[in-house]
Amino acid sequence: MKWIVVQTAFLGDVVLTLPLCVAIKQYDPDAEVVFVTTPAASGLIQRCSSVDKVVVFDKRARHRTSSARNTLARNLHASDATVLVPHKSFRTMMFVRDMRAQRVVTYADAWTRWIADVKVPYPARLHDAQRHLALLTAVSNTAHEVMSMLPIPLTSEHDRAQSHYHVPPGTNPLVVLAPGSVWPTKQWPMASFRELAVRLEQHGCRVVIVGDATVRGQIPESALCRDTSGQTTLPEAAAIIAQANVVVSNDSAPVHLASMCQVPTVAIFGPTIPEFGFGPLGPSGRVVQRTDLACRPCSAHGATACPIGTHACMKHLSVDAVEAVINDLLHAHDENRHAQSTTSIPPTPTPRAFTAHGAGRTAGTQEGQG
């Protein structure tokens, strides 16, 4: 059977759709899985062994017109295919309509519901990666658990070889910092990331900065710190993340790349909350956030500016709080590998304003200066 997955949202959303592709192959090992996605995400998706073919839907340029969109859709030859559509947009609905597929499965609140054969109630309380598996369950009558799909390798030998050129040599812990985000309000202040990088270097950690060109030069390089932002392909950045002992990121795509590789992750949340379904996956994922602000969450995706002008959810989230969680993950990682801890970074006393919740998986600052 041919299965076509259509996901042309932001990079993080695309990454979180990959467990669905793995689940399809587990359910139907002989399936042909076609993944329709954006130009930016296509190179990474091609590395996933559960995807047989990647089709680029350049919705903002080459396929912007209805005629170009229609031609691309018809060329998918979907008359004998089941199409799974986690993306909810009107444009996606128009594209899927043009495919004239044998069967279309989507969420009951998506635009595509108007042309779908199977409409699945949107499971809002689940993690987004688990939510997508509900689309397959609706037609397979088989339960699928996202953690059984992980880790998902997302790099080639070439990507891994290239990534080594960007990582400081040595055996000390490697911490990857991802300070970027499409949405300005989801960005922890760059000054905080800079201070965190300095502290990590002082404790002997190797540090690598990942991101696009907008991040380049924001954090000074040193013998222990390399800035790869804007200098690597997306698969190469994923290969760097896969090597890390800990990844520290805003609520953005690097959190999900780390989750797919099952790398310990510190996710920093501000205007959004992990309950939306986009926190790190697995037992080594941690969330750092302010838990005392009545204004949170203020947005489903983030915004260009704080609605009340304070941006307290990020500006008052301390470096001490984030560093404490990194230390916890590094020592846990080291203890799992060795009978005695040999990690070079010493424990940092937990700040008074920092409180850990629920087996250390979520942490939040409780005072105004966090």
N, C-alpha and C positions, 0 to 999 in steps of 0.2 A: 504494500500500500504506500502511496505517496502522502506524506504529511507536510504541510506548509505552515510555518510559523511566521506571523507578520508582527514585527515589533520595530517601530521607527521612532521611539521616544528618545529621551536622553540616554547617554552612555550607560549610566548606572542601571537604568530600567532594562536596557538590552542585556547587560551582564546577568541580571537576575532572572532572565528568561532562559538561560542556558540549562538549568536543571530540568526544565520541561523537555528539552531536546534529549537529554540523557534518559529521562523517564520513558520517552517514546521508544527509544532503542531497547530499553529493558523490557518493555511491554511487547514490542514487535521487532525482534532483532534484524529482520530482513527489510525493515522499513527504509524508504528513501526520505530523508529529512531535508527539506529546503527551508532556509532561513532568509526572510526578506528584512533588510535592515538599512541603516543609514551609511553613507560613504565613510563617516568617521569610525564607525564600529566594525565595518566589514573585515578589516585586516585581522582584528582580534577573533572574530567569530570563525574565521577560516581555520584557526588553530584548534578549534574544538572538534575532537574526533567523532562526536555524535552528530555532527552536521555534515551532510554529504555535499551540499551545494549552498553557496551564499549568493543571493541576488541583491544588488544595490538599488534601492529606491531613493533617488536623489530628489526628494520632494520639493526642495527649495530652489532647485536650479534646472538640471537637465530634464527632470520629469515633472516640472511645475505645471505644464499645460495639460488639459484633459486628454488631448490626443496622444501625447507622449506617455502619460500615465496608463491610458487604455492599451497602448501597444505593449508596454512592459507587462501589464497584467495578463493579457492574452497569451504572451509568450511563455507564461508559466505552465500552460497546458494543465489547468486545474480541474478539468472535467471529471477526472477520476481520483481527485485528492480530497482529503479532509484538511480544512484550513482552521487553525487555532489562532485566535486574535486577542491577545492580551491588551493591545493598545486600543484606547477608547475613542480616538479622535474622529471627527467628521471626514477628514481627508483619508484616513485609513478605511473608513466605510466605503467611500467612493472607489478606492483602489480595489478593495475586496469584491465589491459589486461587479467591477469590470472583469474579474477573474472567472466568473461564472463557474464556481466550484461545485463539486458534487455535494459537499457538506461543509457548512460554516458553523464554528462553535465560538461563542464569545460571552462576555458578561452581560447580564440583564440590564445594566445601566449604561452600556456602551452604545455609541451611535450605530455600530454594526448590528445591533439587535434587530433593526428593522429589516435586515436581509438574512439573518441567521436562521439556521435550522435548529440549533440547540442553544438555549440561553441559560447561563449558569448564574445563580444569585451571587453577587459580589461578596466574597468572604473577607470583609473589611478587617476583622480582628486578627487575621493571620499575617505572617511575614509574607512580603510580596512574592518571594520565590515559591513559597508554599501555595499562595493563592493561585498562581499560574497552573499548578498541577491539578487544580480543580477542573480545569478545562478538559484535560485528558481523562480524568476520572469520570466525567459526564458521559463519555463515549466508550470507555474501556470497562466500566463497572469494576475497576480495580483501584484500590487505595494506593497512593504513592506518597512517600515520606521524603522530604527534601534532604535531610541529613544523610540518607543512604545514597544520595547522588554525589556527595562530596568526598574528596576534592575533585575538581575538574581541571585537568591540565589545560593551560591556555597559551602555551608557548612552544616554539620549535627549538631544535638544537641551535639554529642560527641565532634566534633571539636570546637564548641563554648564553651563548658565546659572546655576543655583543654586549650583553648586560654586565659581564664581568669587568669590562673596561671602565665602567662607571662606578664601581664599588671600591672603596678604599681597601687595600689589602690588609690581611690580618685575620685573627680568629675571635676578636672581641665581638660582643653583641652588635648586630646591625639593626639600626632603627631607621625606618623610612618615614619621612615627613611629607604629607601631602596638604599644603596650605591653601590650595585653590578651591574654587567653586564657581559655578555659573552665576549663582545668586550672591550678591555682596553681603546680605544679612546672615548668610550661613557660614561666613568666614570668621574664624577666630582671628583676632588682630595679628597682623604679621609681626609686630613687635613681640608678641607672646611666643610665636613660633621661633623667632630669633633667639630669645632668651632660653627657650627650651633646648634649642640646638647647642647653645654654648654650654649649658649644664650637662648635657649628654656627653659632649666632647671632654669636658673636665673630668668626667668619670670614666673616660677611656672608650666610650662607645663609638662605633663607626656610624656616620649619619649620611643618608642620601636623600636629597630633595627631588620629588617627582612632581610633574605638572606641566602645563602648557607654557607658552612664551611669556604670558603675563606674570608668571611667578619668577621668571629668570632674574637673578641678581638680587633678589630680596633678602636672601640669607647668605652671609659671607662664606666663601669656601675656605678650607684649611686642609691640613694633612689628613684629618679625620672626617672632613665634611665635603661631599661632592654635590654640586648642583646640576642635575640632569634635566631640569625643566626646559622644555622647548628644544631639547637636543636628542631625544630618542623617539622611536616609533612607539605606538601604543603597546604592541606586543613586547617590545623591549622593556618598557616601563613595568608591564605585568611580570616580566621575568625578574626584574629587580625586586618587586614586591614579594614574589615567591621565595626569594632568598632570605627575607627579613626575619628577625626574631620578633619584632613588633612593628606594626604600621600604625601611625598616628594620622588621622584624617578628619576633616570636617565631614558633615553628612553629605557625601558625594561619592562618585564612582570608585575611588580607591578603596573605600570600605568594602564594597561588593567584590572587587577584584581580590582583595585579601580573603574575604569569606569563601570565594570559590576555591582558593588555594589552601584554605584552613590555616591561615597565618594569624597569630594572635593580633588583635586589633583594638585600638582605642579610638572610638568614634566620638567626636565633639558635636553636641547638638545645641542649637540656639533657638531659632524661631520655630523649628519643627521638633517633633518628638518621636522616639523610636516606636511608639504605639501605632504610628501610621503604617508600620510594616517595613521600614527600611534600615533597621539597625543591623549590627554585625551578626552573623550566623555562627552558632557553635559555642562550645563551653569556654573558649578563649577570647570571646568578644566582650568588650567592656564599653559602657557608655558614660561619658562625663557630661553633666548638664546642670543648669540651675533648676532646682526643684521648688523654689520659693516665690516664683514670679507669677502673678495672676494673669499676666499678659501672654503667657505661653500656653499653647502654641498660637502664633499670630498668622500663620500661613501654612498651606498644605505643601508648598514647594520652596518657600523662601521668597524674598522680594529684593528690590533694588535699594530700599531704605527702610529703616525701622519706623513702623507706623506711629509710635509715640516719641520718636527722636532720641531715645536713650541708648538703645542697643545693649542694654544691661545684661542680656542673656549671654553675650559674648565678651563684652568689655570687662565685666566683673567676674569672669571665670578665670581662676588663677592658674599660673604655671605650676604652683605647688600641687594643685589638685591633679593636673594631668600627669605630672612627673611621678606622683605617688602611685598611680595606676600602672604606669610603664614599669616602675620598679617591681611592682607585684607580679606582673606578667613575666618579666625577665627572670626573676628568682624562681617562679613556678616552672618556667621552661628549663632552667638550669637544674632544678631539683629532679625533674623528670628524666633528665639525661645522665645525671651523676648521683652517686650516693651522698656526696657532700657538695655544697654550693661553692662554685668557683667563679661566679659572675663578678666582673670587675666593678660594677656599679653598686655602691653601698646603699642600704636602706635609707629612705628619707622619712623623717617623722611625719605622720599624717597631720596636716594643718588643722587647727581648731575648727575652721569653717567647712571642713570637708568631711562628708559622711558617706560611708559605703552602705549599699543596700543589697539584700538578696544574694548572698554567697559571693559578694564582690563583683557581680556582673554589671551593676549600675551604680553610679556614684553621682552625688549632686552637692553643690555648695548651698549652704543654708543662710548665709549672711550677706549683707549688701556688698561687701568687698570681696566675698568668695575667696 
